[in-house]
Amino acid sequence: MKILFAQDHLQTGGAAKCALRMQRLCRELGHETMAAHGDESVLPGYPSQILHGKPWGGLRLWEITQAQNKKLIRRQERAEEKFLQLLKDRRFDFVWFHNFAGARKWGWSEKLVQLALQYGKVVITLHDMEYLGVGAAYVWDRPLSASRFAGLDPAQARGYNQQGRLQINACSRWLGQLCQDLYGLHSRQLAVPLWLEDFRATPKESRVGAGVHLLVAAEHLNDPRKNILPTLEVLLEKRILERTQSTLFCLGRNFPERLRGPRVVPLGHVEDRRSFRSLYDQIDFLFHPSLLDNFPLLIQESLAQGCPVVALDRGGVGEMVVEGWNGWRLADCTAASLEKTFLELARIRPHEYRTLSENCLSLAAERFRADRINNQYKEFLKEVNP
């Protein structure tokens, strides 16, 4: 089959990295893939086409003089024209949409889903709540209610779904069930694959006498959805890191220098996956205080490195982190909850830590290793295009 992956970025962000992994597995299964993306980047080995509505040449000067709403409308028109031309020229078996919130500034909108449905079949992977019509990728402060699914009237979306023209999948059962509850749309669970190079060969050993090392990571550390900086301020204000002999390593962009200290170490941004995996040699636990996540690739990769996870219990996190078996789930990020958990981490004995690491590797291999889940993809793709 010929599959067009539509995603806002080619590399930046967790959803984009998930999409690249899904593309790779599809190619390994013998299918032809191509990515349409809004950012102007390229990635060797991944056929792609830049698709956005930004003007060129003299039109750029014209756009500067326009009101913001007119500018965005014209960008949307250009992006839609280019998308339609791509569908006409290449004739894909189906279009597979991943997140595109990051490409709205370049003219992407839910209209692209409607255009793709006019030409054939569509698959949507739910990485967060964006396609559920809630108006934001993450919602944690208000109850959810149905509005439009991926820009479609709910009855229209169900019709496409029943006809087999619209297929939906989510990485977590939690998000798939939310889609079902809100819109009556069945969503299949489809794991993001990991390969052998993502896995640590042997379980991690406890580092004796060095205190507990934890890693927090995000594309942008100051992203309010990730809840990293507010949690870090609680840890510092209550001196929890000192009392538990813990050090926090912060991986990502936009680290505020005012928070740097002996027990808070910024690492900057690391794009290379080999360099990223090597960080786990110095880390005991991944710390993931995100307010809401579907099924974070970061946690998958940590488990594959045999690194136990401490995470705020939101979204699909509980489907990966089993309390006391391969990590800990926090009910909240209050000082009392954080100190209690960090003290538990500091008291773990070497043989207990090794068992935790073994459990991490076991779960990751069983649920995410590409050669073990490729049948999931074969079955799903067969359903999409019998």
HUQUIHU-V757657 format. One record per residue. RES is the residue in three letters. PHI is phi as a letter, one per 20 degrees, with the letter a starting at -180 (none if undefined). PSI is psi as a letter, one per 40 degrees, with the letter a starting at -180 (NA if undefined). Layout:
res phi psi
RES PHI PSI
RES PHI PSI
//
This chain:
res phi psi
MET none i
LYS d h
ILE c h
LEU d h
PHE e h
ALA d h
GLN b i
ASP f d
HIS d i
LEU e d
GLN c d
THR f h
GLY n i
GLY f d
ALA f d
ALA f d
LYS f d
CYS f d
ALA f d
LEU f d
ARG f d
MET f d
GLN f d
ARG g d
LEU f d
CYS f d
ARG f d
GLU f d
LEU e e
GLY n e
HIS e i
GLU e h
THR c i
MET b i
ALA d h
ALA d h
HIS b i
GLY e d
ASP f i
GLU e g
SER c i
VAL c i
LEU b h
PRO g h
GLY n e
TYR c g
PRO g h
SER b i
GLN c h
ILE f h
LEU b h
HIS b i
GLY d e
LYS f i
PRO f i
TRP d i
GLY l b
GLY f d
LEU f d
ARG f d
LEU f d
TRP f d
GLU f d
ILE g d
THR e e
GLN e i
ALA f i
GLN g d
ASN f d
LYS f d
LYS f d
LEU f d
ILE f d
ARG f d
ARG f d
GLN f d
GLU f d
ARG f d
ALA f d
GLU f d
GLU f d
LYS f d
PHE f d
LEU f d
GLN f d
LEU f d
LEU f d
LYS f d
ASP f d
ARG d d
ARG l g
PHE e i
ASP f d
PHE a i
VAL d h
TRP d h
PHE e h
HIS d a
ASN g h
PHE c e
ALA g d
GLY f e
ALA d e
ARG f d
LYS f e
TRP d e
GLY o e
TRP f i
SER b i
GLU f e
LYS g d
LEU f d
VAL f d
GLN f d
LEU f d
ALA f d
LEU f d
GLN f d
TYR e e
GLY r a
LYS e i
VAL c h
VAL d h
ILE c h
THR e h
LEU e h
HIS e d
ASP b a
MET e e
GLU g d
TYR f e
LEU e e
GLY m e
VAL e e
GLY n e
ALA b i
ALA f d
TYR c h
VAL c h
TRP c e
ASP d e
ARG b i
PRO f i
LEU e i
SER b i
ALA f i
SER c c
ARG c i
PHE d h
ALA l f
GLY n e
LEU e i
ASP g h
PRO g d
ALA f d
GLN f d
ALA f d
ARG f d
GLY f d
TYR f d
ASN f d
GLN f d
GLN f e
GLY n e
ARG e e
LEU c h
GLN d i
ILE c h
ASN c i
ALA b i
CYS f d
SER d i
ARG f d
TRP g d
LEU f d
GLY f d
GLN f d
LEU f d
CYS f d
GLN f d
ASP f d
LEU f d
TYR c e
GLY m f
LEU d h
HIS f h
SER c h
ARG e i
GLN e h
LEU c h
ALA f i
VAL e h
PRO f i
LEU d i
TRP d i
LEU g d
GLU f e
ASP e e
PHE d i
ARG f i
ALA f d
THR c i
PRO f i
LYS f i
GLU d i
SER f h
ARG e h
VAL f h
GLY m e
ALA d e
GLY m i
VAL e h
HIS d h
LEU c i
LEU d h
VAL d i
ALA b i
ALA a i
GLU g d
HIS c h
LEU f d
ASN e e
ASP f h
PRO f d
ARG f d
LYS e e
ASN m f
ILE f d
LEU f d
PRO f d
THR f d
LEU f d
GLU f d
VAL f d
LEU g d
LEU f d
GLU f d
LYS e e
ARG l f
ILE f d
LEU f d
GLU f d
ARG f d
THR d e
GLN l f
SER d i
THR c h
LEU d h
PHE e h
CYS d h
LEU d h
GLY q i
ARG e i
ASN m f
PHE e h
PRO f h
GLU f d
ARG f e
LEU e e
ARG f i
GLY a a
PRO g d
ARG d e
VAL c h
VAL d h
PRO f h
LEU d e
GLY m a
HIS e h
VAL c h
GLU e d
ASP f h
ARG f d
ARG f d
SER f d
PHE f d
ARG f d
SER f d
LEU f d
TYR f e
ASP f d
GLN d e
ILE d h
ASP e d
PHE b i
LEU e h
PHE d h
HIS c g
PRO e e
SER g h
LEU f d
LEU a h
ASP c i
ASN f c
PHE b g
PRO g h
LEU g d
LEU g d
ILE f d
GLN g d
GLU f d
SER f d
LEU f d
ALA f d
GLN e e
GLY m f
CYS d h
PRO g i
VAL c h
VAL d h
ALA c i
LEU f h
ASP f g
ARG c i
GLY l b
GLY e e
VAL g d
GLY f e
GLU e e
MET d d
VAL d h
VAL d h
GLU g h
GLY m e
TRP d d
ASN c e
GLY r a
TRP c i
ARG d h
LEU e h
ALA f d
ASP b i
CYS d f
THR f i
ALA g d
ALA f d
SER f d
LEU f d
GLU f d
LYS g d
THR f d
PHE f d
LEU f d
GLU f d
LEU f d
ALA f d
ARG e e
ILE f h
ARG e i
PRO g d
HIS f d
GLU f d
TYR f d
ARG f d
THR f d
LEU g d
SER f d
GLU f d
ASN f d
CYS f d
LEU f d
SER f d
LEU f d
ALA f d
ALA f d
GLU f d
ARG d d
PHE c e
ARG f h
ALA g d
ASP f e
ARG d e
ILE d e
ASN f d
ASN f d
GLN g d
TYR f d
LYS g d
GLU f d
PHE f d
LEU f d
LYS f d
GLU f d
VAL f d
ASN c g
PRO g NA
//
